[in-house]
Structure formats: structure tokens, C-alpha cells
Amino acid sequence: MSKFEFRNTETLLEIEGKSFTINMGLPETIKSFDQLKGSTMKLLNDINEFQEKGKGDIEKIALTWCESAKKAVNGFLGAGSYEQIFAGRTVNLIHHLDLLSYIISEINQSEKRLY
């Protein structure tokens, strides 16, 4: 007899001592990933323009991207997860980049496992 079981599409992450689950199969996870790619490309373009032409407000560029990162984290890990992770912290671009780099790395590993 043949048997079918759904694959586990969830990956457990530990961030700052707290546990979070990312579910690769959820539409909001996929949407968050696409939005993050778009906002990251815009960040890189804005930084290049700032460096090459001195155009733009680098603080505003960084804060805008951190806001995009907040949306991505909540999209990946669930509403309110960003607030749990960053509670009591000052907005820091490097911390946002490090966190998203970790999450993206885990997503990539999960994709290899699933496909």
C-alpha cells in the first residue's frame, strides 16, 4: 500500500533567547521574502546614489530600510515578533542586517531540505 504524508514546512529559529517558527509554505512568508528583496535592492541603489552623487539623506535611507526589515520579520515570524526581538534596543542598521541575514540563511537551508 502506498502512503502519503505532508512534509514539515516549519523551521524553528532561536533569536535572542526566544523561539520562533518560520513556515516556508505560507503565502505571507513568500510575500515577505519578495518584499524584502525589493526593499533591499532599493536600499543598495539609494546607498550607491548617496556615495556616488551625495544625493539623499543616509539616515532616512537607513530608517526606511529598518522599517522594511520590521515588516519582513513580522511577515516571516508572525505579528509582534519584531517587537519581541528588538524590545529595548536602539534602531541599529547592522543588527537588522545581521538578523535578516540569519533568517534568509535559514530559509535557504529549509528550501534545500524541502526541495
Beta strands, then each sheet from edge to edge (+ up, - down):
strand 1: 10-15
strand 2: 18-23
sheet 1: 1+ 2-
end
